[in-house]
Amino acid sequence: MVELDLNSFLARKAGILAQRQAEMRAEPARARITLRAGATVAGFTGARTVQMRDSSWVTDSAPALGGNALGPSAPEVLLGALASCLAHTYLIVAALESIPLQSVAVQVQGALDFRGVVGLPVDALPQMEALTYQAEVVTTAGEAALAHLHAEVERLCPVLNTLRLPVAVTRTDCAPG
């Protein structure tokens, strides 16, 4: 019989997280990592190939903005990154606190006023707004455990915290060549 819930995965994840905790306690500098992503533009389509570690995928805009809809737009990728990070944080907290899970699904949405993006005058800089998410968590744990799980995800999700507490983003020039 195939197990349909996440609990065998969570047990394995808990072991791995315990190992990471031990390594980081022994050597705190190992807790800080640098993540990288890059994008290059295809000449004919304007689509962007995004590279992260050994993975790559294409982002593009809709035809209404001159794209070919070859992939999600950058704002959609931002929403997807938030949804993925929230879902993963649910798994991490559940694994660390032995909260049984049958399933987790996260939906994120937001609004974007494109007037500034297309060159029309605006009063504010273009940015995503009215971001909301719904998390559907199926668990046999009680309501108190579920409320605690939600609260810990809100506290610990790095992408959620980055959006809520923005960090400075600076441009550095490439070496001429």
C-alpha atoms as a printed R data frame, in Angstrom:
    type eleno elety resid chain resno      x      y       z
1   ATOM     1    CA   MET     A     1  0.000  0.000   0.000
2   ATOM     2    CA   VAL     A     2  1.325  3.449  -0.958
3   ATOM     3    CA   GLU     A     3  1.365  6.065   1.780
4   ATOM     4    CA   LEU     A     4 -0.508  9.126   0.513
5   ATOM     5    CA   ASP     A     5  0.473 11.633   3.167
6   ATOM     6    CA   LEU     A     6  3.728 13.441   3.829
7   ATOM     7    CA   ASN     A     7  4.702 11.805   7.115
8   ATOM     8    CA   SER     A     8  7.414  9.447   5.807
9   ATOM     9    CA   PHE     A     9  8.949 12.422   3.981
10  ATOM    10    CA   LEU     A    10  8.701 14.554   7.137
11  ATOM    11    CA   ALA     A    11 10.484 11.876   9.180
12  ATOM    12    CA   ARG     A    12 13.380 11.833   6.694
13  ATOM    13    CA   LYS     A    13 13.413 15.642   6.576
14  ATOM    14    CA   ALA     A    14 13.516 15.848  10.399
15  ATOM    15    CA   GLY     A    15 16.651 13.701  10.427
16  ATOM    16    CA   ILE     A    16 18.348 15.850   7.819
17  ATOM    17    CA   LEU     A    17 17.359 19.052   9.637
18  ATOM    18    CA   ALA     A    18 18.767 17.662  12.902
19  ATOM    19    CA   GLN     A    19 22.041 16.965  11.093
20  ATOM    20    CA   ARG     A    20 22.145 20.528   9.679
21  ATOM    21    CA   GLN     A    21 21.422 21.944  13.158
22  ATOM    22    CA   ALA     A    22 24.347 19.977  14.626
23  ATOM    23    CA   GLU     A    23 26.690 21.164  11.865
24  ATOM    24    CA   MET     A    24 25.628 24.791  12.325
25  ATOM    25    CA   ARG     A    25 25.996 24.614  16.101
26  ATOM    26    CA   ALA     A    26 29.520 23.230  15.671
27  ATOM    27    CA   GLU     A    27 30.417 25.733  12.962
28  ATOM    28    CA   PRO     A    28 28.026 28.742  12.968
29  ATOM    29    CA   ALA     A    29 29.515 30.197   9.765
30  ATOM    30    CA   ARG     A    30 27.974 27.270   7.848
31  ATOM    31    CA   ALA     A    31 24.508 28.735   8.512
32  ATOM    32    CA   ARG     A    32 25.049 31.649   6.120
33  ATOM    33    CA   ILE     A    33 24.868 30.737   2.455
34  ATOM    34    CA   THR     A    34 25.009 32.805  -0.710
35  ATOM    35    CA   LEU     A    35 22.383 32.090  -3.348
36  ATOM    36    CA   ARG     A    36 22.748 33.163  -6.957
37  ATOM    37    CA   ALA     A    37 20.501 33.523  -9.960
38  ATOM    38    CA   GLY     A    38 21.176 34.932 -13.395
39  ATOM    39    CA   ALA     A    39 19.178 35.774 -16.499
40  ATOM    40    CA   THR     A    40 20.154 36.196 -20.122
41  ATOM    41    CA   VAL     A    41 17.934 37.605 -22.851
42  ATOM    42    CA   ALA     A    42 17.322 35.727 -26.098
43  ATOM    43    CA   GLY     A    43 17.822 38.080 -29.041
44  ATOM    44    CA   PHE     A    44 14.888 37.095 -31.237
45  ATOM    45    CA   THR     A    45 12.154 36.612 -28.621
46  ATOM    46    CA   GLY     A    46 13.302 38.745 -25.688
47  ATOM    47    CA   ALA     A    47 12.523 35.775 -23.423
48  ATOM    48    CA   ARG     A    48 14.814 35.398 -20.452
49  ATOM    49    CA   THR     A    49 16.597 32.171 -19.537
50  ATOM    50    CA   VAL     A    50 16.968 32.103 -15.774
51  ATOM    51    CA   GLN     A    51 19.767 29.979 -14.305
52  ATOM    52    CA   MET     A    52 19.954 28.838 -10.674
53  ATOM    53    CA   ARG     A    53 22.407 26.083  -9.731
54  ATOM    54    CA   ASP     A    54 21.895 23.341 -12.342
55  ATOM    55    CA   SER     A    55 18.338 24.408 -13.197
56  ATOM    56    CA   SER     A    56 17.211 26.761 -15.905
57  ATOM    57    CA   TRP     A    57 13.820 27.909 -17.116
58  ATOM    58    CA   VAL     A    58 12.355 30.590 -19.323
59  ATOM    59    CA   THR     A    59 10.460 33.682 -18.282
60  ATOM    60    CA   ASP     A    60  8.619 35.873 -20.736
61  ATOM    61    CA   SER     A    61  5.923 38.498 -20.865
62  ATOM    62    CA   ALA     A    62  2.481 38.153 -22.339
63  ATOM    63    CA   PRO     A    63  1.840 39.246 -25.950
64  ATOM    64    CA   ALA     A    64  0.136 42.380 -24.561
65  ATOM    65    CA   LEU     A    65  3.618 43.521 -23.458
66  ATOM    66    CA   GLY     A    66  5.411 42.339 -26.598
67  ATOM    67    CA   GLY     A    67  6.332 38.902 -25.295
68  ATOM    68    CA   ASN     A    68  5.445 35.467 -26.574
69  ATOM    69    CA   ALA     A    69  4.149 33.906 -23.329
70  ATOM    70    CA   LEU     A    70  6.954 31.324 -23.484
71  ATOM    71    CA   GLY     A    71  6.995 31.157 -19.684
72  ATOM    72    CA   PRO     A    72  5.773 32.966 -16.601
73  ATOM    73    CA   SER     A    73  6.460 36.664 -16.171
74  ATOM    74    CA   ALA     A    74  8.908 37.859 -13.541
75  ATOM    75    CA   PRO     A    75  6.087 39.046 -11.230
76  ATOM    76    CA   GLU     A    76  4.476 35.603 -11.548
77  ATOM    77    CA   VAL     A    77  7.813 34.006 -10.671
78  ATOM    78    CA   LEU     A    78  7.926 36.184  -7.555
79  ATOM    79    CA   LEU     A    79  4.486 34.884  -6.549
80  ATOM    80    CA   GLY     A    80  5.606 31.336  -7.312
81  ATOM    81    CA   ALA     A    81  8.741 31.770  -5.204
82  ATOM    82    CA   LEU     A    82  6.602 32.956  -2.310
83  ATOM    83    CA   ALA     A    83  4.175 30.040  -2.699
84  ATOM    84    CA   SER     A    84  7.017 27.535  -2.866
85  ATOM    85    CA   CYS     A    85  8.835 28.995   0.138
86  ATOM    86    CA   LEU     A    86  5.663 29.081   2.227
87  ATOM    87    CA   ALA     A    87  4.889 25.448   1.352
88  ATOM    88    CA   HIS     A    88  8.456 24.396   2.159
89  ATOM    89    CA   THR     A    89  8.396 26.268   5.451
90  ATOM    90    CA   TYR     A    90  5.225 24.360   6.403
91  ATOM    91    CA   LEU     A    91  7.166 21.145   5.766
92  ATOM    92    CA   ILE     A    92 10.186 22.305   7.772
93  ATOM    93    CA   VAL     A    93  8.153 23.372  10.801
94  ATOM    94    CA   ALA     A    94  6.053 20.198  10.667
95  ATOM    95    CA   ALA     A    95  9.213 18.070  10.481
96  ATOM    96    CA   LEU     A    96 10.925 19.900  13.346
97  ATOM    97    CA   GLU     A    97  7.871 19.778  15.589
98  ATOM    98    CA   SER     A    98  6.533 16.331  14.618
99  ATOM    99    CA   ILE     A    99  3.246 17.702  13.296
100 ATOM   100    CA   PRO     A   100  1.666 15.089  11.001
101 ATOM   101    CA   LEU     A   101  0.662 16.335   7.552
102 ATOM   102    CA   GLN     A   102 -1.437 14.698   4.902
103 ATOM   103    CA   SER     A   103 -1.078 17.561   2.421
104 ATOM   104    CA   VAL     A   104 -0.084 21.202   1.998
105 ATOM   105    CA   ALA     A   105 -1.170 23.510  -0.826
106 ATOM   106    CA   VAL     A   106 -0.431 27.231  -1.023
107 ATOM   107    CA   GLN     A   107 -1.984 29.747  -3.429
108 ATOM   108    CA   VAL     A   108 -0.589 33.299  -3.741
109 ATOM   109    CA   GLN     A   109 -2.003 36.262  -5.610
110 ATOM   110    CA   GLY     A   110 -1.170 39.906  -6.019
111 ATOM   111    CA   ALA     A   111 -1.992 42.925  -8.131
112 ATOM   112    CA   LEU     A   112  0.307 44.958 -10.357
113 ATOM   113    CA   ASP     A   113 -0.486 48.304 -11.974
114 ATOM   114    CA   PHE     A   114  1.286 48.176 -15.339
115 ATOM   115    CA   ARG     A   115  0.918 51.871 -16.199
116 ATOM   116    CA   GLY     A   116  4.456 52.737 -15.081
117 ATOM   117    CA   VAL     A   117  5.872 49.602 -16.673
118 ATOM   118    CA   VAL     A   118  4.587 50.662 -20.110
119 ATOM   119    CA   GLY     A   119  5.811 54.238 -19.693
120 ATOM   120    CA   LEU     A   120  2.668 56.013 -18.539
121 ATOM   121    CA   PRO     A   121  2.912 58.563 -15.717
122 ATOM   122    CA   VAL     A   122  2.259 57.200 -12.228
123 ATOM   123    CA   ASP     A   123  2.298 58.553  -8.700
124 ATOM   124    CA   ALA     A   124  4.176 55.576  -7.248
125 ATOM   125    CA   LEU     A   125  6.857 53.202  -8.427
126 ATOM   126    CA   PRO     A   126  5.525 50.001  -9.986
127 ATOM   127    CA   GLN     A   127  5.445 47.152  -7.501
128 ATOM   128    CA   MET     A   128  3.328 44.172  -6.563
129 ATOM   129    CA   GLU     A   129  0.591 45.057  -4.114
130 ATOM   130    CA   ALA     A   130 -2.247 43.403  -2.242
131 ATOM   131    CA   LEU     A   131 -0.298 40.154  -1.871
132 ATOM   132    CA   THR     A   132 -2.348 37.446  -0.200
133 ATOM   133    CA   TYR     A   133 -1.926 33.747   0.302
134 ATOM   134    CA   GLN     A   134 -4.070 30.823   1.279
135 ATOM   135    CA   ALA     A   135 -2.581 27.724   2.849
136 ATOM   136    CA   GLU     A   136 -4.616 24.542   2.812
137 ATOM   137    CA   VAL     A   137 -3.036 22.234   5.377
138 ATOM   138    CA   VAL     A   138 -4.532 18.830   6.048
139 ATOM   139    CA   THR     A   139 -3.387 17.359   9.358
140 ATOM   140    CA   THR     A   140 -4.597 15.079  12.101
141 ATOM   141    CA   ALA     A   141 -3.093 17.443  14.661
142 ATOM   142    CA   GLY     A   142 -5.527 19.551  16.658
143 ATOM   143    CA   GLU     A   143 -6.489 23.164  16.061
144 ATOM   144    CA   ALA     A   144 -3.861 24.436  18.522
145 ATOM   145    CA   ALA     A   145 -1.082 22.614  16.653
146 ATOM   146    CA   LEU     A   146 -2.369 23.938  13.320
147 ATOM   147    CA   ALA     A   147 -2.531 27.512  14.647
148 ATOM   148    CA   HIS     A   148  1.036 27.125  15.952
149 ATOM   149    CA   LEU     A   149  2.152 25.773  12.557
150 ATOM   150    CA   HIS     A   150  0.639 28.777  10.746
151 ATOM   151    CA   ALA     A   151  2.260 31.208  13.213
152 ATOM   152    CA   GLU     A   152  5.699 29.602  12.857
153 ATOM   153    CA   VAL     A   153  5.483 29.674   9.063
154 ATOM   154    CA   GLU     A   154  4.600 33.381   9.230
155 ATOM   155    CA   ARG     A   155  7.634 33.926  11.489
156 ATOM   156    CA   LEU     A   156 10.186 31.783   9.647
157 ATOM   157    CA   CYS     A   157  9.472 31.886   5.887
158 ATOM   158    CA   PRO     A   158 12.487 33.696   4.343
159 ATOM   159    CA   VAL     A   159 10.774 34.863   1.146
160 ATOM   160    CA   LEU     A   160  7.742 36.093   3.087
161 ATOM   161    CA   ASN     A   161 10.044 37.971   5.481
162 ATOM   162    CA   THR     A   162 12.047 39.447   2.591
163 ATOM   163    CA   LEU     A   163  8.855 40.810   1.043
164 ATOM   164    CA   ARG     A   164  7.519 42.102   4.352
165 ATOM   165    CA   LEU     A   165 10.837 43.533   5.544
166 ATOM   166    CA   PRO     A   166 12.584 44.501   2.312
167 ATOM   167    CA   VAL     A   167 16.348 44.551   2.086
168 ATOM   168    CA   ALA     A   168 18.393 46.954   0.033
169 ATOM   169    CA   VAL     A   169 19.073 45.867  -3.530
170 ATOM   170    CA   THR     A   170 22.065 47.561  -5.120
171 ATOM   171    CA   ARG     A   171 23.410 47.415  -8.640
172 ATOM   172    CA   THR     A   172 27.100 46.751  -9.098
173 ATOM   173    CA   ASP     A   173 28.705 47.462 -12.439
174 ATOM   174    CA   CYS     A   174 30.271 44.696 -14.492
175 ATOM   175    CA   ALA     A   175 33.890 45.012 -15.414
176 ATOM   176    CA   PRO     A   176 34.279 46.547 -18.889
177 ATOM   177    CA   GLY     A   177 34.982 44.064 -21.582
